[in-house]
Amino acid sequence: MKTILDKQQLQLTILRLAHQLLENNDDLSQVVFLGIQPRGVQVSQRIATHIQLLSKNTEVQYGVLDITFYRDDVRDELHVAGKTDINFSIEGKRVVLIDDVLYTGRTIRAALDALQDFGRPSKVELAVLVDRRFNRELPIQPDFCGIAIDTVASQKVKLEWDKEEVVLY
């Protein structure tokens, strides 16, 4: 076990991602932030909270996207759906998908499929807290990344929210 981001580093990384997203999206009325269920929700909520505080009087459009039934890599288990909460239109808007760890790319592919049921955005961007480079099965890369690490397939990266740290097992 190795700590990749301790509590202070994790908080700074999330704040930095919020600043980067604000810098690259100057008109927040045309931007939608979506956390990917289940593990991207805590990261996205924190990022959206920072963006709301930093943008003061501008309303931040934030929602949650469940991808359970769009996945292609979990077939033998019982699927328990999470909650999708998107109470605004994404049609013609810039959508920023937010997840915790980018690994094979299959979660993001499923999110892109699920997103199509809600409309056609003008652009889709990806923000992740941790990018596990060199492990992709699909040609998907983040537009915004908190930290990029090199891992092997046998290793696991977990966000331990009770300790507020990112750990490599």
Steps between C-alpha positions, in 0.01 A plus 500: 500500500630843401333837554490693174314806629468577870214709640659838427617396151154361420330824602748708297459274196121530508528879538748514209262300280218741587721795401600332172137429414405862570792634294396290199127563527443875530123491433361265765146540366610276211684242715365195678702300754406132541642262758509136392333255740611357729859599578520823304222661702701599806778651289253683276298635793813650650611647169153644432491652850835673440388623158179640653698681771753636249239615247291677765178620337491252211291185539699181444307228318598177673354152469571132543507239223446130566660270242409161647302370203740641241803305621640222283762363736290362788270224378476232772402716794166638612476860383381741769428833338600825662314824455517730202421858594506737203231765539614726215553473128839397362394575141766717335692545825856416594490196729784426741494139619675456835630170638745389765740264317547451126625148437384298197266764358194273510321708764538811286380316190190395694452859621515629142234245399279595797542870426342460157166421666492855637576695184786603278760718669718736298811353662587240762808532717641266763643595839649230723676511832740214414609390152645148497698540181605204285200287599244607240288257306330783309642821348377730778711770666412762762480869415562588865699281738590538866790255495628249245665182626652193344360171629484136403174311456534316833505825697191683626452873553241594761375823642463446872247772585494416870874581515482748210789350306577320176672166551674257266460134597 
